[in-house]
Amino acid sequence: MPLGAAEVMPLLENAVNRYRLVRLLRTLSSEIYVIWDGDRRVGQVDLHYADTSVQANLFLEAPLDDDEQQELLAQLDDDVVSSYLPSFEREQFIITVFVGQEVDSFNYPSTSDEVGEN
């Protein structure tokens, strides 16, 4: 079930950011980040910006408890989304959370090094 911005709040005051966000891709209207907790990959978030709204798909590799999830969502809002579109200027910030595992990764077209590996 998607969470609205009001459900992500209240923001954690005076908290040190627990998660490290590593940007993989940025376009004019979207960004992709890998999320780390220390040396453990927590997941990935795909953000899409459209006028006065932001849509996020958060893919977690393992479930987080409610407090951890709220902390991560607040950090994403503070560190990434608000730098693009502050909360007072946007109509909505919709976040859909998925839990699963990465099964495989594909690269098309394959590089010459990958051809002989299969």
WORA-V724280 format. One record per pair of residues at least 12 apart in sequence whose ideal C-beta (glycine too) atoms are under 10 Angstrom apart, sorted by the first residue. I is the first residue (numbers start at 1). J is the second residue. If there is no record, write none. Layout:
((I & J) (I & J))
//
This chain:
((1 & 96) (1 & 97) (2 & 55) (2 & 56) (2 & 57) (2 & 92) (2 & 93) (2 & 94) (2 & 95) (2 & 96) (2 & 97) (3 & 56) (3 & 58) (3 & 69) (3 & 70) (3 & 73) (3 & 93) (3 & 94) (3 & 95) (3 & 96) (3 & 97) (4 & 92) (4 & 93) (4 & 94) (4 & 95) (5 & 54) (5 & 73) (5 & 77) (5 & 81) (5 & 87) (5 & 90) (5 & 91) (5 & 92) (5 & 93) (5 & 94) (5 & 95) (6 & 87) (6 & 92) (6 & 93) (7 & 70) (7 & 73) (7 & 93) (7 & 95) (8 & 69) (8 & 70) (8 & 71) (8 & 72) (8 & 73) (8 & 74) (8 & 75) (8 & 76) (8 & 77) (8 & 78) (8 & 81) (8 & 87) (8 & 93) (8 & 95) (9 & 70) (9 & 73) (9 & 74) (9 & 77) (9 & 87) (10 & 70) (10 & 74) (11 & 70) (11 & 71) (11 & 73) (11 & 74) (11 & 75) (11 & 77) (11 & 78) (11 & 82) (11 & 87) (12 & 67) (12 & 70) (12 & 71) (12 & 74) (12 & 75) (12 & 78) (15 & 71) (15 & 74) (15 & 75) (15 & 78) (17 & 71) (17 & 72) (17 & 74) (17 & 75) (17 & 78) (17 & 79) (18 & 36) (18 & 37) (18 & 38) (18 & 42) (18 & 68) (18 & 71) (18 & 72) (18 & 75) (19 & 33) (19 & 35) (19 & 36) (19 & 37) (19 & 38) (19 & 42) (19 & 43) (19 & 68) (19 & 71) (19 & 72) (19 & 75) (19 & 76) (19 & 79) (20 & 33) (20 & 34) (20 & 35) (20 & 36) (20 & 37) (20 & 38) (20 & 39) (20 & 42) (20 & 75) (21 & 33) (21 & 34) (21 & 35) (21 & 36) (21 & 42) (21 & 45) (21 & 72) (21 & 75) (21 & 76) (21 & 79) (21 & 80) (22 & 34) (22 & 35) (22 & 36) (22 & 41) (22 & 44) (23 & 80) (24 & 44) (24 & 46) (25 & 46) (26 & 47) (27 & 48) (27 & 49) (28 & 49) (29 & 47) (29 & 48) (29 & 49) (29 & 50) (29 & 51) (29 & 84) (30 & 46) (30 & 47) (30 & 48) (30 & 49) (30 & 50) (30 & 54) (30 & 55) (31 & 45) (31 & 46) (31 & 47) (31 & 48) (31 & 49) (31 & 56) (31 & 80) (31 & 81) (31 & 84) (32 & 44) (32 & 45) (32 & 46) (32 & 47) (32 & 57) (33 & 45) (33 & 46) (33 & 47) (33 & 56) (33 & 58) (33 & 76) (33 & 79) (33 & 80) (34 & 59) (35 & 58) (35 & 59) (35 & 60) (35 & 61) (35 & 72) (35 & 75) (35 & 76) (37 & 64) (37 & 68) (37 & 72) (40 & 61) (40 & 62) (41 & 61) (41 & 62) (41 & 102) (42 & 58) (42 & 59) (42 & 60) (42 & 61) (42 & 62) (42 & 64) (42 & 68) (42 & 72) (43 & 58) (43 & 59) (43 & 60) (43 & 61) (43 & 62) (43 & 64) (43 & 72) (43 & 97) (43 & 98) (43 & 99) (43 & 100) (43 & 101) (43 & 102) (44 & 57) (44 & 58) (44 & 59) (44 & 60) (44 & 61) (44 & 98) (44 & 102) (45 & 57) (45 & 58) (45 & 59) (45 & 60) (45 & 72) (45 & 73) (45 & 76) (45 & 80) (45 & 81) (45 & 95) (45 & 97) (46 & 58) (46 & 59) (46 & 96) (47 & 76) (47 & 80) (47 & 81) (47 & 84) (47 & 93) (47 & 95) (48 & 94) (49 & 81) (49 & 84) (49 & 85) (49 & 90) (50 & 85) (51 & 85) (51 & 90) (51 & 91) (52 & 85) (52 & 89) (52 & 90) (52 & 91) (52 & 92) (53 & 85) (53 & 90) (53 & 91) (53 & 92) (53 & 93) (53 & 94) (54 & 76) (54 & 77) (54 & 80) (54 & 81) (54 & 82) (54 & 84) (54 & 85) (54 & 87) (54 & 90) (54 & 91) (54 & 92) (54 & 93) (54 & 94) (54 & 95) (55 & 92) (55 & 93) (55 & 94) (55 & 95) (55 & 96) (56 & 73) (56 & 76) (56 & 77) (56 & 80) (56 & 81) (56 & 93) (56 & 94) (56 & 95) (56 & 96) (56 & 97) (57 & 94) (57 & 95) (57 & 96) (57 & 97) (57 & 98) (58 & 72) (58 & 73) (58 & 76) (58 & 95) (58 & 96) (58 & 97) (58 & 98) (58 & 99) (59 & 96) (59 & 97) (59 & 98) (59 & 99) (59 & 100) (59 & 101) (59 & 102) (60 & 72) (60 & 97) (60 & 98) (60 & 99) (60 & 100) (60 & 101) (61 & 99) (61 & 100) (61 & 101) (61 & 102) (62 & 99) (62 & 100) (62 & 101) (63 & 97) (63 & 99) (64 & 97) (64 & 99) (69 & 95) (69 & 97) (72 & 95) (72 & 97) (73 & 93) (73 & 95) (73 & 97) (76 & 93) (76 & 95) (77 & 93) (77 & 95) (81 & 93) (81 & 95))
//
